Amino acid sequence: MALDWNASTGATRYYVYYGTSATTATTSLGYVTSPGVTIYGFSANTTYYFAVKAYDSKGYSGYSTVIGVKTN
């Protein structure tokens, strides 16, 4: 599954988090250095929730809005 988001001014990396409910999207998938990531290996017919934090010279942003995505 592919996740895309808008760039944050000054961000040098983005940390991607997921969970099985909107309130548990706190398990880190690691980071990427540009917006967008393709994720493999999730169970079929399951809804996962994702959030992103940007990181820049001042530290981490807060969590983005959490989105839910159901796999095929």
PDB file of N, CA, C and O in Angstrom:
ATOM      1  N   MET A   1       0.838  -1.151   0.000  1.00  0.00           N
ATOM      2  CA  MET A   1       0.000   0.000   0.000  1.00  0.00           C
ATOM      3  C   MET A   1       0.891   1.224   0.000  1.00  0.00           C
ATOM      4  O   MET A   1       1.955   1.230   0.620  1.00  0.00           O
ATOM      5  N   ALA A   2       0.454   2.261  -0.698  1.00  0.00           N
ATOM      6  CA  ALA A   2       1.231   3.493  -0.792  1.00  0.00           C
ATOM      7  C   ALA A   2       0.565   4.584   0.039  1.00  0.00           C
ATOM      8  O   ALA A   2      -0.649   4.780  -0.029  1.00  0.00           O
ATOM      9  N   LEU A   3       1.368   5.283   0.815  1.00  0.00           N
ATOM     10  CA  LEU A   3       0.905   6.440   1.583  1.00  0.00           C
ATOM     11  C   LEU A   3       1.655   7.659   1.087  1.00  0.00           C
ATOM     12  O   LEU A   3       2.875   7.621   0.929  1.00  0.00           O
ATOM     13  N   ASP A   4       0.936   8.732   0.843  1.00  0.00           N
ATOM     14  CA  ASP A   4       1.541   9.986   0.417  1.00  0.00           C
ATOM     15  C   ASP A   4       1.031  11.111   1.294  1.00  0.00           C
ATOM     16  O   ASP A   4      -0.097  11.060   1.784  1.00  0.00           O
ATOM     17  N   TRP A   5       1.856  12.127   1.494  1.00  0.00           N
ATOM     18  CA  TRP A   5       1.453  13.308   2.261  1.00  0.00           C
ATOM     19  C   TRP A   5       2.220  14.506   1.734  1.00  0.00           C
ATOM     20  O   TRP A   5       3.192  14.360   0.992  1.00  0.00           O
ATOM     21  N   ASN A   6       1.778  15.683   2.121  1.00  0.00           N
ATOM     22  CA  ASN A   6       2.428  16.915   1.705  1.00  0.00           C
ATOM     23  C   ASN A   6       3.703  17.135   2.506  1.00  0.00           C
ATOM     24  O   ASN A   6       3.786  16.772   3.679  1.00  0.00           O
ATOM     25  N   ALA A   7       4.687  17.730   1.861  1.00  0.00           N
ATOM     26  CA  ALA A   7       5.948  18.046   2.530  1.00  0.00           C
ATOM     27  C   ALA A   7       5.723  19.112   3.596  1.00  0.00           C
ATOM     28  O   ALA A   7       4.837  19.958   3.472  1.00  0.00           O
ATOM     29  N   SER A   8       6.527  19.057   4.627  1.00  0.00           N
ATOM     30  CA  SER A   8       6.529  20.058   5.681  1.00  0.00           C
ATOM     31  C   SER A   8       7.787  20.907   5.500  1.00  0.00           C
ATOM     32  O   SER A   8       8.890  20.368   5.405  1.00  0.00           O
ATOM     33  N   THR A   9       7.631  22.214   5.452  1.00  0.00           N
ATOM     34  CA  THR A   9       8.759  23.108   5.232  1.00  0.00           C
ATOM     35  C   THR A   9       9.868  22.869   6.249  1.00  0.00           C
ATOM     36  O   THR A   9       9.627  22.907   7.456  1.00  0.00           O
ATOM     37  N   GLY A  10      11.070  22.626   5.767  1.00  0.00           N
ATOM     38  CA  GLY A  10      12.224  22.428   6.629  1.00  0.00           C
ATOM     39  C   GLY A  10      12.421  21.013   7.147  1.00  0.00           C
ATOM     40  O   GLY A  10      13.448  20.718   7.759  1.00  0.00           O
ATOM     41  N   ALA A  11      11.457  20.137   6.912  1.00  0.00           N
ATOM     42  CA  ALA A  11      11.581  18.765   7.427  1.00  0.00           C
ATOM     43  C   ALA A  11      12.701  18.023   6.706  1.00  0.00           C
ATOM     44  O   ALA A  11      12.841  18.117   5.487  1.00  0.00           O
ATOM     45  N   THR A  12      13.490  17.288   7.472  1.00  0.00           N
ATOM     46  CA  THR A  12      14.566  16.484   6.896  1.00  0.00           C
ATOM     47  C   THR A  12      14.228  15.003   6.866  1.00  0.00           C
ATOM     48  O   THR A  12      14.882  14.225   6.172  1.00  0.00           O
ATOM     49  N   ARG A  13      13.207  14.614   7.619  1.00  0.00           N
ATOM     50  CA  ARG A  13      12.711  13.239   7.591  1.00  0.00           C
ATOM     51  C   ARG A  13      11.298  13.188   8.159  1.00  0.00           C
ATOM     52  O   ARG A  13      10.832  14.112   8.826  1.00  0.00           O
ATOM     53  N   TYR A  14      10.640  12.078   7.868  1.00  0.00           N
ATOM     54  CA  TYR A  14       9.262  11.855   8.301  1.00  0.00           C
ATOM     55  C   TYR A  14       9.173  10.479   8.947  1.00  0.00           C
ATOM     56  O   TYR A  14       9.587   9.481   8.357  1.00  0.00           O
ATOM     57  N   TYR A  15       8.642  10.432  10.136  1.00  0.00           N
ATOM     58  CA  TYR A  15       8.460   9.172  10.851  1.00  0.00           C
ATOM     59  C   TYR A  15       7.020   8.705  10.636  1.00  0.00           C
ATOM     60  O   TYR A  15       6.075   9.469  10.834  1.00  0.00           O
ATOM     61  N   VAL A  16       6.864   7.455  10.234  1.00  0.00           N
ATOM     62  CA  VAL A  16       5.553   6.897   9.919  1.00  0.00           C
ATOM     63  C   VAL A  16       5.158   5.930  11.033  1.00  0.00           C
ATOM     64  O   VAL A  16       5.948   5.079  11.441  1.00  0.00           O
ATOM     65  N   TYR A  17       3.918   6.075  11.519  1.00  0.00           N
ATOM     66  CA  TYR A  17       3.395   5.255  12.617  1.00  0.00           C
ATOM     67  C   TYR A  17       2.112   4.580  12.162  1.00  0.00           C
ATOM     68  O   TYR A  17       1.397   5.102  11.306  1.00  0.00           O
ATOM     69  N   TYR A  18       1.821   3.412  12.739  1.00  0.00           N
ATOM     70  CA  TYR A  18       0.572   2.720  12.420  1.00  0.00           C
ATOM     71  C   TYR A  18       0.028   2.030  13.660  1.00  0.00           C
ATOM     72  O   TYR A  18       0.716   1.893  14.672  1.00  0.00           O
ATOM     73  N   GLY A  19      -1.216   1.600  13.559  1.00  0.00           N
ATOM     74  CA  GLY A  19      -1.874   0.840  14.610  1.00  0.00           C
ATOM     75  C   GLY A  19      -3.157   0.260  14.065  1.00  0.00           C
ATOM     76  O   GLY A  19      -3.498   0.481  12.904  1.00  0.00           O
ATOM     77  N   THR A  20      -3.868  -0.479  14.890  1.00  0.00           N
ATOM     78  CA  THR A  20      -5.125  -1.099  14.455  1.00  0.00           C
ATOM     79  C   THR A  20      -6.346  -0.323  14.922  1.00  0.00           C
ATOM     80  O   THR A  20      -7.479  -0.756  14.711  1.00  0.00           O
ATOM     81  N   SER A  21      -6.119   0.824  15.557  1.00  0.00           N
ATOM     82  CA  SER A  21      -7.202   1.752  15.863  1.00  0.00           C
ATOM     83  C   SER A  21      -6.627   3.159  15.776  1.00  0.00           C
ATOM     84  O   SER A  21      -5.410   3.339  15.816  1.00  0.00           O
ATOM     85  N   ALA A  22      -7.492   4.147  15.659  1.00  0.00           N
ATOM     86  CA  ALA A  22      -7.029   5.528  15.518  1.00  0.00           C
ATOM     87  C   ALA A  22      -6.225   5.986  16.718  1.00  0.00           C
ATOM     88  O   ALA A  22      -5.349   6.841  16.580  1.00  0.00           O
ATOM     89  N   THR A  23      -6.499   5.440  17.887  1.00  0.00           N
ATOM     90  CA  THR A  23      -5.784   5.870  19.091  1.00  0.00           C
ATOM     91  C   THR A  23      -4.502   5.085  19.333  1.00  0.00           C
ATOM     92  O   THR A  23      -3.735   5.415  20.238  1.00  0.00           O
ATOM     93  N   THR A  24      -4.261   4.044  18.530  1.00  0.00           N
ATOM     94  CA  THR A  24      -3.042   3.246  18.722  1.00  0.00           C
ATOM     95  C   THR A  24      -2.092   3.346  17.537  1.00  0.00           C
ATOM     96  O   THR A  24      -1.251   2.466  17.352  1.00  0.00           O
ATOM     97  N   ALA A  25      -2.203   4.387  16.737  1.00  0.00           N
ATOM     98  CA  ALA A  25      -1.302   4.561  15.596  1.00  0.00           C
ATOM     99  C   ALA A  25       0.035   5.098  16.092  1.00  0.00           C
ATOM    100  O   ALA A  25       0.457   6.191  15.713  1.00  0.00           O
ATOM    101  N   THR A  26       0.695   4.317  16.943  1.00  0.00           N
ATOM    102  CA  THR A  26       1.925   4.760  17.584  1.00  0.00           C
ATOM    103  C   THR A  26       3.093   3.795  17.394  1.00  0.00           C
ATOM    104  O   THR A  26       4.173   4.018  17.941  1.00  0.00           O
ATOM    105  N   THR A  27       2.887   2.729  16.624  1.00  0.00           N
ATOM    106  CA  THR A  27       3.977   1.788  16.344  1.00  0.00           C
ATOM    107  C   THR A  27       4.773   2.321  15.157  1.00  0.00           C
ATOM    108  O   THR A  27       4.218   2.523  14.077  1.00  0.00           O
ATOM    109  N   SER A  28       6.055   2.546  15.350  1.00  0.00           N
ATOM    110  CA  SER A  28       6.880   3.158  14.311  1.00  0.00           C
ATOM    111  C   SER A  28       7.227   2.160  13.212  1.00  0.00           C
ATOM    112  O   SER A  28       7.591   1.015  13.478  1.00  0.00           O
ATOM    113  N   LEU A  29       7.104   2.626  11.975  1.00  0.00           N
ATOM    114  CA  LEU A  29       7.583   1.869  10.824  1.00  0.00           C
ATOM    115  C   LEU A  29       8.964   2.357  10.401  1.00  0.00           C
ATOM    116  O   LEU A  29       9.546   1.827   9.455  1.00  0.00           O
ATOM    117  N   GLY A  30       9.487   3.357  11.091  1.00  0.00           N
ATOM    118  CA  GLY A  30      10.773   3.937  10.733  1.00  0.00           C
ATOM    119  C   GLY A  30      10.574   5.294  10.079  1.00  0.00           C
ATOM    120  O   GLY A  30       9.512   5.904  10.202  1.00  0.00           O
ATOM    121  N   TYR A  31      11.611   5.765   9.378  1.00  0.00           N
ATOM    122  CA  TYR A  31      11.483   7.073   8.761  1.00  0.00           C
ATOM    123  C   TYR A  31      11.905   7.052   7.302  1.00  0.00           C
ATOM    124  O   TYR A  31      12.622   6.162   6.847  1.00  0.00           O
ATOM    125  N   VAL A  32      11.434   8.065   6.586  1.00  0.00           N
ATOM    126  CA  VAL A  32      11.812   8.308   5.196  1.00  0.00           C
ATOM    127  C   VAL A  32      12.248   9.761   5.094  1.00  0.00           C
ATOM    128  O   VAL A  32      11.907  10.576   5.951  1.00  0.00           O
ATOM    129  N   THR A  33      12.998  10.087   4.051  1.00  0.00           N
ATOM    130  CA  THR A  33      13.517  11.445   3.925  1.00  0.00           C
ATOM    131  C   THR A  33      12.722  12.321   2.965  1.00  0.00           C
ATOM    132  O   THR A  33      13.053  13.492   2.777  1.00  0.00           O
ATOM    133  N   SER A  34      11.684  11.771   2.363  1.00  0.00           N
ATOM    134  CA  SER A  34      10.793  12.573   1.520  1.00  0.00           C
ATOM    135  C   SER A  34       9.373  12.057   1.716  1.00  0.00           C
ATOM    136  O   SER A  34       9.182  10.914   2.130  1.00  0.00           O
ATOM    137  N   PRO A  35       8.381  12.887   1.425  1.00  0.00           N
ATOM    138  CA  PRO A  35       6.996  12.458   1.640  1.00  0.00           C
ATOM    139  C   PRO A  35       6.623  11.244   0.787  1.00  0.00           C
ATOM    140  O   PRO A  35       6.932  11.188  -0.404  1.00  0.00           O
ATOM    141  N   GLY A  36       5.965  10.290   1.405  1.00  0.00           N
ATOM    142  CA  GLY A  36       5.476   9.120   0.700  1.00  0.00           C
ATOM    143  C   GLY A  36       6.272   7.874   1.025  1.00  0.00           C
ATOM    144  O   GLY A  36       7.488   7.914   1.208  1.00  0.00           O
ATOM    145  N   VAL A  37       5.547   6.760   1.092  1.00  0.00           N
ATOM    146  CA  VAL A  37       6.182   5.482   1.392  1.00  0.00           C
ATOM    147  C   VAL A  37       5.272   4.360   0.895  1.00  0.00           C
ATOM    148  O   VAL A  37       4.049   4.495   0.912  1.00  0.00           O
ATOM    149  N   THR A  38       5.869   3.255   0.453  1.00  0.00           N
ATOM    150  CA  THR A  38       5.120   2.055   0.096  1.00  0.00           C
ATOM    151  C   THR A  38       5.383   1.023   1.181  1.00  0.00           C
ATOM    152  O   THR A  38       6.531   0.762   1.541  1.00  0.00           O
ATOM    153  N   ILE A  39       4.307   0.440   1.697  1.00  0.00           N
ATOM    154  CA  ILE A  39       4.395  -0.492   2.818  1.00  0.00           C
ATOM    155  C   ILE A  39       3.881  -1.852   2.377  1.00  0.00           C
ATOM    156  O   ILE A  39       2.842  -1.952   1.725  1.00  0.00           O
ATOM    157  N   TYR A  40       4.612  -2.896   2.736  1.00  0.00           N
ATOM    158  CA  TYR A  40       4.239  -4.268   2.376  1.00  0.00           C
ATOM    159  C   TYR A  40       4.033  -5.096   3.637  1.00  0.00           C
ATOM    160  O   TYR A  40       4.522  -4.748   4.712  1.00  0.00           O
ATOM    161  N   GLY A  41       3.299  -6.200   3.489  1.00  0.00           N
ATOM    162  CA  GLY A  41       3.237  -7.200   4.544  1.00  0.00           C
ATOM    163  C   GLY A  41       2.077  -7.094   5.518  1.00  0.00           C
ATOM    164  O   GLY A  41       2.056  -7.820   6.512  1.00  0.00           O
ATOM    165  N   PHE A  42       1.115  -6.221   5.273  1.00  0.00           N
ATOM    166  CA  PHE A  42      -0.029  -6.140   6.167  1.00  0.00           C
ATOM    167  C   PHE A  42      -1.061  -7.203   5.810  1.00  0.00           C
ATOM    168  O   PHE A  42      -1.124  -7.650   4.665  1.00  0.00           O
ATOM    169  N   SER A  43      -1.861  -7.607   6.779  1.00  0.00           N
ATOM    170  CA  SER A  43      -2.899  -8.622   6.568  1.00  0.00           C
ATOM    171  C   SER A  43      -3.992  -8.108   5.643  1.00  0.00           C
ATOM    172  O   SER A  43      -4.307  -6.918   5.629  1.00  0.00           O
ATOM    173  N   ALA A  44      -4.563  -9.023   4.873  1.00  0.00           N
ATOM    174  CA  ALA A  44      -5.646  -8.678   3.956  1.00  0.00           C
ATOM    175  C   ALA A  44      -6.927  -8.373   4.730  1.00  0.00           C
ATOM    176  O   ALA A  44      -7.138  -8.881   5.831  1.00  0.00           O
ATOM    177  N   ASN A  45      -7.776  -7.534   4.136  1.00  0.00           N
ATOM    178  CA  ASN A  45      -9.105  -7.223   4.653  1.00  0.00           C
ATOM    179  C   ASN A  45      -9.058  -6.707   6.098  1.00  0.00           C
ATOM    180  O   ASN A  45      -9.895  -7.069   6.924  1.00  0.00           O
ATOM    181  N   THR A  46      -8.077  -5.864   6.384  1.00  0.00           N
ATOM    182  CA  THR A  46      -7.880  -5.314   7.722  1.00  0.00           C
ATOM    183  C   THR A  46      -7.699  -3.806   7.616  1.00  0.00           C
ATOM    184  O   THR A  46      -7.038  -3.324   6.697  1.00  0.00           O
ATOM    185  N   THR A  47      -8.273  -3.069   8.537  1.00  0.00           N
ATOM    186  CA  THR A  47      -8.095  -1.624   8.557  1.00  0.00           C
ATOM    187  C   THR A  47      -6.926  -1.265   9.461  1.00  0.00           C
ATOM    188  O   THR A  47      -6.861  -1.689  10.615  1.00  0.00           O
ATOM    189  N   TYR A  48      -6.009  -0.481   8.922  1.00  0.00           N
ATOM    190  CA  TYR A  48      -4.861   0.030   9.670  1.00  0.00           C
ATOM    191  C   TYR A  48      -4.954   1.549   9.691  1.00  0.00           C
ATOM    192  O   TYR A  48      -5.508   2.167   8.781  1.00  0.00           O
ATOM    193  N   TYR A  49      -4.407   2.132  10.736  1.00  0.00           N
ATOM    194  CA  TYR A  49      -4.441   3.581  10.917  1.00  0.00           C
ATOM    195  C   TYR A  49      -3.012   4.103  10.909  1.00  0.00           C
ATOM    196  O   TYR A  49      -2.115   3.517  11.513  1.00  0.00           O
ATOM    197  N   PHE A  50      -2.821   5.220  10.211  1.00  0.00           N
ATOM    198  CA  PHE A  50      -1.481   5.765  10.026  1.00  0.00           C
ATOM    199  C   PHE A  50      -1.420   7.231  10.423  1.00  0.00           C
ATOM    200  O   PHE A  50      -2.390   7.974  10.279  1.00  0.00           O
ATOM    201  N   ALA A  51      -0.260   7.628  10.923  1.00  0.00           N
ATOM    202  CA  ALA A  51       0.026   9.020  11.232  1.00  0.00           C
ATOM    203  C   ALA A  51       1.501   9.259  10.916  1.00  0.00           C
ATOM    204  O   ALA A  51       2.294   8.319  10.849  1.00  0.00           O
ATOM    205  N   VAL A  52       1.852  10.513  10.727  1.00  0.00           N
ATOM    206  CA  VAL A  52       3.224  10.886  10.392  1.00  0.00           C
ATOM    207  C   VAL A  52       3.661  12.023  11.302  1.00  0.00           C
ATOM    208  O   VAL A  52       2.862  12.888  11.662  1.00  0.00           O
ATOM    209  N   LYS A  53       4.938  12.014  11.671  1.00  0.00           N
ATOM    210  CA  LYS A  53       5.556  13.151  12.359  1.00  0.00           C
ATOM    211  C   LYS A  53       6.704  13.645  11.486  1.00  0.00           C
ATOM    212  O   LYS A  53       7.495  12.848  10.981  1.00  0.00           O
ATOM    213  N   ALA A  54       6.791  14.954  11.312  1.00  0.00           N
ATOM    214  CA  ALA A  54       7.922  15.536  10.598  1.00  0.00           C
ATOM    215  C   ALA A  54       9.040  15.817  11.602  1.00  0.00           C
ATOM    216  O   ALA A  54       8.785  16.022  12.789  1.00  0.00           O
ATOM    217  N   TYR A  55      10.267  15.823  11.116  1.00  0.00           N
ATOM    218  CA  TYR A  55      11.416  16.126  11.962  1.00  0.00           C
ATOM    219  C   TYR A  55      12.269  17.173  11.257  1.00  0.00           C
ATOM    220  O   TYR A  55      12.573  17.039  10.072  1.00  0.00           O
ATOM    221  N   ASP A  56      12.655  18.220  11.993  1.00  0.00           N
ATOM    222  CA  ASP A  56      13.562  19.235  11.462  1.00  0.00           C
ATOM    223  C   ASP A  56      14.559  19.633  12.543  1.00  0.00           C
ATOM    224  O   ASP A  56      14.659  18.960  13.568  1.00  0.00           O
ATOM    225  N   SER A  57      15.291  20.708  12.329  1.00  0.00           N
ATOM    226  CA  SER A  57      16.337  21.115  13.271  1.00  0.00           C
ATOM    227  C   SER A  57      15.792  21.472  14.654  1.00  0.00           C
ATOM    228  O   SER A  57      16.558  21.528  15.617  1.00  0.00           O
ATOM    229  N   LYS A  58      14.502  21.712  14.770  1.00  0.00           N
ATOM    230  CA  LYS A  58      13.876  22.035  16.062  1.00  0.00           C
ATOM    231  C   LYS A  58      13.313  20.808  16.770  1.00  0.00           C
ATOM    232  O   LYS A  58      12.873  20.898  17.917  1.00  0.00           O
ATOM    233  N   GLY A  59      13.325  19.662  16.090  1.00  0.00           N
ATOM    234  CA  GLY A  59      12.799  18.438  16.687  1.00  0.00           C
ATOM    235  C   GLY A  59      11.595  17.914  15.934  1.00  0.00           C
ATOM    236  O   GLY A  59      11.404  18.198  14.752  1.00  0.00           O
ATOM    237  N   TYR A  60      10.782  17.138  16.646  1.00  0.00           N
ATOM    238  CA  TYR A  60       9.613  16.478  16.053  1.00  0.00           C
ATOM    239  C   TYR A  60       8.391  17.382  16.058  1.00  0.00           C
ATOM    240  O   TYR A  60       8.193  18.183  16.972  1.00  0.00           O
ATOM    241  N   SER A  61       7.582  17.238  15.025  1.00  0.00           N
ATOM    242  CA  SER A  61       6.261  17.875  15.026  1.00  0.00           C
ATOM    243  C   SER A  61       5.317  17.003  15.843  1.00  0.00           C
ATOM    244  O   SER A  61       5.703  15.928  16.302  1.00  0.00           O
ATOM    245  N   GLY A  62       4.104  17.452  16.023  1.00  0.00           N
ATOM    246  CA  GLY A  62       3.074  16.588  16.575  1.00  0.00           C
ATOM    247  C   GLY A  62       2.646  15.584  15.512  1.00  0.00           C
ATOM    248  O   GLY A  62       3.083  15.658  14.364  1.00  0.00           O
ATOM    249  N   TYR A  63       1.798  14.654  15.901  1.00  0.00           N
ATOM    250  CA  TYR A  63       1.266  13.689  14.936  1.00  0.00           C
ATOM    251  C   TYR A  63       0.388  14.402  13.915  1.00  0.00           C
ATOM    252  O   TYR A  63      -0.305  15.368  14.237  1.00  0.00           O
ATOM    253  N   SER A  64       0.428  13.916  12.692  1.00  0.00           N
ATOM    254  CA  SER A  64      -0.508  14.370  11.674  1.00  0.00           C
ATOM    255  C   SER A  64      -1.899  13.863  12.032  1.00  0.00           C
ATOM    256  O   SER A  64      -2.083  13.157  13.024  1.00  0.00           O
ATOM    257  N   THR A  65      -2.850  14.227  11.228  1.00  0.00           N
ATOM    258  CA  THR A  65      -4.181  13.631  11.344  1.00  0.00           C
ATOM    259  C   THR A  65      -4.050  12.139  11.056  1.00  0.00           C
ATOM    260  O   THR A  65      -3.337  11.744  10.133  1.00  0.00           O
ATOM    261  N   VAL A  66      -4.722  11.322  11.828  1.00  0.00           N
ATOM    262  CA  VAL A  66      -4.687   9.874  11.632  1.00  0.00           C
ATOM    263  C   VAL A  66      -5.669   9.501  10.521  1.00  0.00           C
ATOM    264  O   VAL A  66      -6.802   9.983  10.495  1.00  0.00           O
ATOM    265  N   ILE A  67      -5.224   8.638   9.604  1.00  0.00           N
ATOM    266  CA  ILE A  67      -6.113   8.159   8.550  1.00  0.00           C
ATOM    267  C   ILE A  67      -6.241   6.645   8.654  1.00  0.00           C
ATOM    268  O   ILE A  67      -5.304   5.965   9.073  1.00  0.00           O
ATOM    269  N   GLY A  68      -7.390   6.125   8.277  1.00  0.00           N
ATOM    270  CA  GLY A  68      -7.618   4.682   8.261  1.00  0.00           C
ATOM    271  C   GLY A  68      -7.607   4.174   6.826  1.00  0.00           C
ATOM    272  O   GLY A  68      -8.178   4.804   5.934  1.00  0.00           O
ATOM    273  N   VAL A  69      -6.960   3.039   6.606  1.00  0.00           N
ATOM    274  CA  VAL A  69      -6.865   2.430   5.287  1.00  0.00           C
ATOM    275  C   VAL A  69      -7.177   0.951   5.413  1.00  0.00           C
ATOM    276  O   VAL A  69      -6.578   0.255   6.233  1.00  0.00           O
ATOM    277  N   LYS A  70      -8.120   0.462   4.598  1.00  0.00           N
ATOM    278  CA  LYS A  70      -8.461  -0.960   4.624  1.00  0.00           C
ATOM    279  C   LYS A  70      -7.743  -1.659   3.467  1.00  0.00           C
ATOM    280  O   LYS A  70      -7.826  -1.229   2.316  1.00  0.00           O
ATOM    281  N   THR A  71      -7.037  -2.747   3.799  1.00  0.00           N
ATOM    282  CA  THR A  71      -6.313  -3.499   2.779  1.00  0.00           C
ATOM    283  C   THR A  71      -7.276  -4.398   2.003  1.00  0.00           C
ATOM    284  O   THR A  71      -8.364  -4.724   2.478  1.00  0.00           O
ATOM    285  N   ASN A  72      -6.861  -4.783   0.825  1.00  0.00           N
ATOM    286  CA  ASN A  72      -7.669  -5.692  -0.020  1.00  0.00           C
ATOM    287  C   ASN A  72      -7.496  -7.112   0.425  1.00  0.00           C
ATOM    288  O   ASN A  72      -8.091  -8.018  -0.159  1.00  0.00           O
TER     289      ASN A  72
END
